[in-house]
Amino acid sequence: ALSTGSTNTLTTMMENHNPNPPVITGPTSGKTGRFYNYNFLLTDPDGDDLTAISIDWGFSGGGNTTYICWTCGSSGNKPNGTVFVYSHSWPYDGTFTIRAKIYDTSNNESDWGTLTVTMPLTYNTPSPSFWENLFERFPHAFPILRHLMGY
């Protein structure tokens, strides 16, 4: 007897999904010209290996983009769940958004993962009115500081 409920097994093959955007972690502030390590968590919902990463460091000029093809070299693919570490420095002050995307063995591309960083780390000195208020409130305190600051 012939079965009338047969299905074609080729039509039920799983679709390959894009990798997840890399999760970027690392310092969000620092000093211009100093190198900092950034971690890129590489994951794929299908468990595929990752073949390449493209990183945009968020500034204009040379050295802004980094493209690394792991399959092009002798190191081979990065397994799903790998934390890839890469070091970078910024050539001038500002706030920058690191963007990165990854590619899987089916050549699918992730969306951008992002992290915002600020160079340099700045400390805002208190305004003069803070010091004036402090010295007025405590007229006999901090004589050396008062002298150094000209109050």
Secondary structure in CASP SS format (residue, H / E / C, confidence):
PFRMAT SS
TARGET T0000
AUTHOR 0000-0000-0000
METHOD secondary structure of the structure
MODEL  1
A C 1.00
L C 1.00
S C 1.00
T C 1.00
G C 1.00
S C 1.00
T C 1.00
N C 1.00
T H 1.00
L H 1.00
T H 1.00
T H 1.00
M C 1.00
M C 1.00
E C 1.00
N C 1.00
H C 1.00
N C 1.00
P C 1.00
N C 1.00
P C 1.00
P C 1.00
V E 1.00
I E 1.00
T E 1.00
G C 1.00
P C 1.00
T C 1.00
S E 1.00
G C 1.00
K C 1.00
T C 1.00
G C 1.00
R C 1.00
F C 1.00
Y E 1.00
N E 1.00
Y E 1.00
N E 1.00
F E 1.00
L E 1.00
L E 1.00
T C 1.00
D C 1.00
P C 1.00
D C 1.00
G C 1.00
D C 1.00
D C 1.00
L E 1.00
T E 1.00
A E 1.00
I E 1.00
S E 1.00
I E 1.00
D E 1.00
W C 1.00
G C 1.00
F C 1.00
S C 1.00
G C 1.00
G C 1.00
G C 1.00
N C 1.00
T E 1.00
T E 1.00
Y E 1.00
I E 1.00
C E 1.00
W C 1.00
T C 1.00
C C 1.00
G C 1.00
S C 1.00
S C 1.00
G C 1.00
N C 1.00
K E 1.00
P C 1.00
N C 1.00
G C 1.00
T E 1.00
V E 1.00
F E 1.00
V E 1.00
Y E 1.00
S E 1.00
H E 1.00
S C 1.00
W C 1.00
P C 1.00
Y C 1.00
D C 1.00
G E 1.00
T E 1.00
F E 1.00
T E 1.00
I E 1.00
R E 1.00
A E 1.00
K E 1.00
I E 1.00
Y E 1.00
D E 1.00
T C 1.00
S C 1.00
N C 1.00
N C 1.00
E E 1.00
S C 1.00
D C 1.00
W C 1.00
G E 1.00
T E 1.00
L E 1.00
T E 1.00
V E 1.00
T E 1.00
M E 1.00
P C 1.00
L C 1.00
T C 1.00
Y C 1.00
N C 1.00
T C 1.00
P C 1.00
S C 1.00
P H 1.00
S H 1.00
F H 1.00
W H 1.00
E H 1.00
N H 1.00
L H 1.00
F H 1.00
E H 1.00
R H 1.00
F C 1.00
P C 1.00
H C 1.00
A C 1.00
F C 1.00
P H 1.00
I H 1.00
L H 1.00
R H 1.00
H H 1.00
L H 1.00
M H 1.00
G C 1.00
Y C 1.00
END
